[in-house]
């Protein structure tokens, strides 16, 4: 057991003992029959430097073993996972959540002040519900637009993959498929995501992952309304399978009066039509990339106008398209002979048994000649014989051996 030489080394009453860790769904894994090892006071917290109970487990097949990194007191203070230090509600870094909710971090950084602050916090947390975050700012603040757009709605189990095999990178790994590490090209060492500090992530400063998410949120596209002011219908896609029309109406009625709501369970989509255009624009602004129902982020799009779904109107012509460079030009029109195989002055050929044969083997004059001048049928070709059946070679034996008819 590695412990620090502070006052916590001698004051065992401040050491933390727990029966189960505080984890997010991603770190816990998809295996419902997970097994954990528990080591009492097996490690010191990387934030408050206080011994706590360490849990170690494997989140799934072909995954690396994970363990808790911070104590439960520090986890409840920020409402984060003990392993990945991501928010338990939104799955985002602390810096992104604090910037969206405008929370000021006032935690002490000095070791002596930190120990005193944690001791007082433990005594206060014992009087309240242990399942709720101890930070009062997190309880009072609601979800912002930034959090709703960036929040992860499903577990990301790819984060639990093994590390890259260092021997494979050097070309010296001899385990092959039995190697528990990944045989992939490592990331660029100059990439800022490859250099992360757990204390910076906890205090919400200089976090490269948070900065990347903030840039992604700034570049997210918006949903512009259509030019046709008569369009008041929204398309709702990616719906859960067990959603009902009443539940869907309960999410969209707050933005305005609904004229009609059509649910298509087979396609997992719906169409919501509002009575006014302003209500439809307000609903599109508040729900685009933000509405999550049943753990699924819904797809919001504008409906199409019933009168202008295509260039079939009399007053609307097909727009001229620019030619694609590199393609050949248009082909010339075919000659008149191909367009009119039978001249107008000629009657159609008579319906005789040999007419089809005569048409395809016609060797007579031009089309102006009458049909009576058509050449006779071509005689059938001579019979073929194998070399061993040639009558000239067989001679009299061929006539003698021929069957009598």
C-alpha positions in Angstrom: 0.0 0.0 0.0 1.4 3.3 -1.1 0.4 6.2 1.1 1.6 9.8 1.5 3.5 11.2 4.5 0.9 13.8 5.3 -1.5 13.8 8.2 -3.7 11.3 6.5 -0.9 8.7 7.1 -1.5 8.8 10.8 -5.2 9.8 10.9 -6.9 6.6 9.7 -10.3 7.9 10.5 -10.1 10.0 7.3 -9.4 7.0 5.1 -12.3 6.1 2.9 -14.0 2.7 2.8 -16.7 1.8 0.4 -18.6 -1.3 -0.8 -19.2 -0.3 -4.5 -17.6 2.3 -6.8 -19.2 5.2 -8.5 -18.9 4.5 -12.3 -20.4 5.5 -15.5 -22.0 3.0 -17.9 -19.1 3.0 -20.3 -16.5 2.1 -17.6 -18.7 -0.5 -16.1 -19.1 -2.3 -19.4 -21.8 -4.2 -21.1 -21.4 -7.5 -19.1 -24.2 -7.8 -16.5 -22.3 -10.5 -14.6 -19.2 -8.4 -13.9 -16.7 -9.5 -11.2 -14.6 -7.0 -9.2 -11.7 -7.2 -6.9 -11.8 -5.0 -3.8 -8.7 -3.8 -2.1 -9.3 -1.9 1.1 -7.1 1.3 1.3 -5.1 0.0 -1.7 -4.2 3.3 -3.2 -4.2 7.0 -2.5 -6.6 9.4 -4.3 -4.9 11.4 -7.1 -6.8 14.5 -6.0 -6.9 14.6 -2.2 -4.0 12.2 -1.6 -6.1 10.1 0.8 -6.1 6.3 0.9 -9.4 4.8 -0.4 -10.8 1.4 -1.4 -9.7 0.4 -4.9 -11.9 -1.6 -7.3 -10.5 -3.5 -10.3 -12.5 -5.2 -13.0 -12.7 -6.1 -16.7 -15.5 -4.4 -18.5 -15.9 -7.0 -21.3 -14.2 -9.4 -23.6 -11.1 -8.1 -25.4 -11.1 -5.1 -23.1 -8.4 -3.9 -20.7 -8.7 -4.1 -16.9 -9.8 -0.8 -15.3 -9.6 0.5 -11.7 -10.8 3.5 -9.7 -8.4 6.5 -9.7 -10.1 8.9 -7.2 -12.0 8.5 -4.0 -15.7 8.7 -3.8 -15.7 12.0 -1.9 -13.9 13.8 -4.8 -16.2 11.9 -7.2 -19.4 13.2 -5.5 -18.0 16.7 -5.2 -17.8 17.0 -9.0 -20.4 14.3 -9.9 -18.0 12.4 -12.1 -16.9 8.8 -12.6 -14.1 7.5 -10.3 -12.2 6.1 -13.4 -12.7 8.3 -16.4 -13.5 11.6 -14.6 -16.4 12.3 -17.0 -19.7 13.7 -15.9 -22.2 11.0 -14.9 -25.2 12.7 -16.4 -23.9 14.0 -19.7 -20.7 12.0 -20.3 -18.7 15.2 -20.9 -15.5 16.6 -19.4 -15.7 18.8 -16.3 -14.4 21.8 -18.2 -17.2 21.6 -20.8 -19.9 21.2 -18.2 -18.6 24.0 -16.0 -18.3 26.3 -19.0 -21.9 25.5 -20.1 -23.4 25.9 -16.7 -21.1 28.8 -15.7 -19.8 27.2 -12.5 -16.8 28.7 -10.8 -14.4 26.2 -9.3 -13.5 27.2 -5.8 -11.8 24.0 -4.6 -8.6 24.5 -2.5 -5.3 23.5 -4.2 -3.0 23.5 -1.2 -2.6 20.1 0.5 -3.4 21.4 4.0 -6.4 23.3 2.9 -7.5 20.4 0.8 -7.4 18.0 3.7 -9.4 20.3 5.9 -12.0 20.9 3.2 -12.4 17.2 2.5 -12.9 16.4 6.2 -15.7 19.0 6.5 -17.2 17.8 3.3 -17.4 14.2 4.5 -19.2 15.2 7.7 -21.7 17.2 5.6 -22.2 14.4 3.1 -23.1 11.9 5.7 -26.3 13.9 6.5 -27.6 14.0 2.9 -28.4 11.5 0.2 -25.3 9.7 -1.0 -26.7 9.3 -4.6 -26.8 13.1 -5.2 -23.8 15.4 -6.0 -22.6 17.4 -3.0 -22.0 20.5 -5.1 -25.0 22.8 -4.7 -24.4 24.4 -8.1 -24.9 21.2 -9.9 -28.3 20.7 -8.2 -29.6 24.1 -9.0 -28.4 24.4 -12.6 -30.4 23.0 -15.4 -29.2 21.6 -18.7 -28.0 24.2 -21.2 -28.2 24.1 -25.0 -24.5 23.3 -25.2 -24.8 20.3 -22.9 -27.8 19.0 -24.8 -26.0 19.2 -28.1 -22.8 17.5 -26.9 -24.2 15.1 -24.4 -23.5 11.4 -25.2 -26.7 9.4 -25.2 -25.2 5.9 -25.4 -22.2 4.2 -23.8 -19.0 4.4 -25.8 -17.4 1.0 -25.1 -14.6 1.6 -27.6 -12.9 3.6 -24.9 -12.2 0.4 -23.0 -10.0 -1.2 -25.6 -6.5 -2.3 -24.7 -3.5 -0.1 -25.1 -1.3 -0.3 -28.2 1.3 -3.0 -28.0 4.7 -1.4 -27.7 6.5 -4.5 -28.8 4.4 -4.7 -32.0 5.3 -1.1 -32.8 9.0 -2.0 -32.6 8.3 -5.2 -34.6 9.2 -7.6 -31.7 5.8 -8.9 -30.6 5.8 -12.8 -30.9 2.3 -13.4 -29.4 0.3 -12.9 -32.5 -3.4 -13.1 -32.0 -2.9 -14.1 -28.4 -1.5 -10.7 -27.5 -3.9 -8.9 -25.2 -2.8 -5.5 -26.6 -3.8 -3.8 -29.8 -1.7 -4.2 -32.9 -2.4 -0.8 -34.4 -0.5 2.3 -35.3 -0.1 4.6 -32.2 -1.3 8.1 -32.2 1.0 11.0 -33.0 3.0 11.9 -29.9 2.6 15.6 -30.8 -1.1 15.3 -30.6 -2.4 17.3 -27.6 -4.9 14.5 -26.8 -2.0 12.1 -26.1 -0.9 14.3 -23.2 -3.6 14.6 -20.5 -3.2 15.3 -16.8 -5.8 13.9 -14.4 -5.6 16.9 -12.1 -6.2 19.3 -15.0 -9.2 17.3 -16.1 -10.6 17.3 -12.5 -10.2 21.0 -11.9 -11.4 21.8 -15.5 -8.3 23.6 -16.8 -6.1 23.0 -19.9 -8.1 19.9 -20.9 -7.4 19.1 -24.6 -10.5 16.9 -24.9 -12.7 19.7 -23.6 -11.2 22.2 -26.0 -11.8 19.8 -28.9 -15.5 19.4 -27.9 -15.9 23.2 -27.6 -14.6 23.7 -31.1 -16.9 21.0 -32.4 -19.9 22.7 -30.7 -19.0 26.0 -32.3 -18.9 24.4 -35.8 -22.2 22.5 -35.4 -24.7 23.4 -38.2 -28.0 25.0 -37.5 -31.4 24.2 -39.0 -32.4 27.1 -41.3 -36.1 27.4 -42.0 -37.4 27.0 -45.6 -38.2 30.0 -47.7 -41.8 28.8 -48.1 -43.7 30.4 -45.2 -46.6 27.9 -45.6 -44.4 25.0 -44.3 -45.3 24.4 -40.7 -44.4 20.7 -40.5 -41.4 19.1 -38.7 -40.0 15.6 -39.5 -39.1 13.7 -36.4 -36.8 10.7 -37.0 -34.8 8.1 -35.0 -37.7 7.5 -32.6 -37.7 4.8 -30.0 -39.7 1.7 -30.8 -42.1 1.8 -27.8 -42.9 5.5 -28.0 -46.6 6.5 -28.3 -48.4 9.4 -29.9 -49.3 10.9 -26.5 -45.7 10.9 -25.3 -44.5 12.5 -28.5 -47.3 15.1 -28.3 -46.2 15.9 -24.7 -42.7 16.9 -25.9 -43.8 19.2 -28.7 -47.0 20.8 -27.4 -45.0 23.2 -25.2 -43.7 25.1 -28.3 -47.1 25.9 -29.8 -50.5 24.6 -30.8 -50.3 21.4 -32.8 -52.7 21.0 -35.8 -51.9 17.3 -36.5 -49.4 14.6 -35.4 -48.8 11.6 -37.6 -46.8 8.7 -36.1 -45.2 6.1 -38.4 -44.0 3.2 -36.2 -42.7 1.1 -39.1 -40.3 3.9 -40.2 -39.7 5.1 -36.6 -40.6 8.7 -37.6 -43.4 11.2 -37.1 -44.7 14.4 -38.6 -45.7 17.3 -36.4 -47.7 20.1 -38.0 -48.2 23.4 -36.1 -50.9 25.9 -36.7 -48.5 28.8 -37.0 -45.1 29.2 -38.6 -43.6 30.9 -35.5 -44.5 27.9 -33.4 -42.8 25.6 -35.9 -39.6 27.7 -35.9 -39.5 27.8 -32.1 -39.9 24.0 -31.9 -37.1 23.5 -34.5 -34.8 25.8 -32.7 -35.3 24.2 -29.3 -35.2 20.6 -30.4 -32.6 20.4 -33.2 -29.7 18.2 -32.0 -31.0 18.6 -28.4 -34.0 16.4 -27.9 -33.3 13.0 -26.4 -36.1 10.5 -25.8 -35.5 7.0 -24.5 -31.7 7.3 -24.8 -31.9 8.2 -28.5 -31.2 11.6 -30.0 -34.0 12.5 -32.3 -33.5 13.8 -35.9 -35.3 17.1 -36.5 -35.9 18.3 -40.1 -38.3 20.6 -41.9 -41.1 19.1 -43.9 -41.5 19.7 -47.6 -44.2 21.8 -49.2 -47.0 19.8 -50.7 -47.4 22.1 -53.7 -43.6 22.3 -54.5 -42.3 18.8 -54.2 -40.9 18.8 -57.8 -40.6 20.6 -61.1 -44.0 19.3 -62.3 -45.9 22.6 -62.0 -46.8 24.3 -65.2 -45.1 27.5 -64.3 -42.0 25.9 -62.9 -39.5 24.4 -65.4 -36.6 22.1 -64.9 -33.5 24.2 -64.0 -30.7 24.1 -66.5 -27.8 22.0 -65.2 -24.2 22.7 -66.1 -22.4 19.9 -68.2 -20.1 17.7 -66.4 -16.5 18.3 -67.5 -14.7 15.4 -69.2 -17.8 13.7 -70.6 -18.3 13.3 -74.4 -20.8 15.6 -76.1 -24.3 14.7 -77.2 -24.6 12.0 -80.0 -25.9 13.1 -83.4 -29.4 12.1 -84.4 -29.8 8.8 -86.3 -30.3 8.8 -90.1 -33.9 8.7 -91.4 -33.5 5.1 -92.6 -33.2 4.0 -89.0 -36.1 6.1 -87.9 -38.4 4.8 -90.7 -37.3 1.3 -91.7 -40.3 1.0 -94.1 -40.8 3.9 -96.5 -44.3 5.5 -96.4 -45.0 4.6 -100.0 -44.3 0.9 -99.5 -47.0 -1.4 -98.1 -46.1 -3.8 -95.3 -44.8 -7.2 -96.5 -47.4 -9.9 -96.8 -47.8 -12.4 -94.0 -46.2 -15.5 -95.5 -44.3 -18.3 -93.8 -40.9 -17.3 -95.4 -41.3 -13.5 -94.9 -39.2 -13.4 -91.8 -36.5 -15.4 -93.5 -36.7 -13.2 -96.6 -36.4 -10.0 -94.6 -33.2 -11.0 -92.9 -31.7 -12.4 -96.0 -32.8 -9.8 -98.5 -30.2 -9.2 -101.2 -32.3 -7.5 -103.8 -32.6 -3.8 -104.9 -33.2 -0.8 -102.7 -36.3 -0.2 -100.6 -38.1 1.4 -103.5 -38.5 -1.9 -105.4 -41.8 -3.7 -104.9 -42.0 -6.6 -102.6 -42.5 -9.0 -105.5 -38.9 -8.4 -106.6 -37.5 -9.7 -103.3 -34.9 -12.5 -103.8 -36.0 -16.0 -103.2 -35.1 -17.8 -100.0 -31.5 -18.7 -99.6 -31.0 -22.5 -100.0 -30.0 -24.3 -96.9 -26.3 -25.0 -96.5 -24.9 -28.5 -97.4 -24.8 -31.1 -94.8 -21.7 -31.4 -92.7 -19.8 -34.6 -92.2 -17.0 -35.6 -89.9 -13.8 -36.6 -91.7 -14.3 -40.2 -90.8 -17.8 -40.1 -92.4 -16.7 -38.4 -95.7 -18.4 -40.4 -98.6 -15.3 -40.0 -100.8 -13.2 -41.8 -98.3 -15.7 -44.5 -97.4 -16.4 -45.4 -101.1 -18.5 -48.4 -101.7 -18.5 -49.4 -98.0 -20.6 -46.3 -97.2 -23.3 -47.4 -99.7 -23.3 -51.0 -98.5 -23.5 -50.1 -94.8 -26.2 -47.4 -95.4 -29.5 -48.5 -93.9 -32.2 -49.5 -96.3 -35.2 -47.2 -96.4 
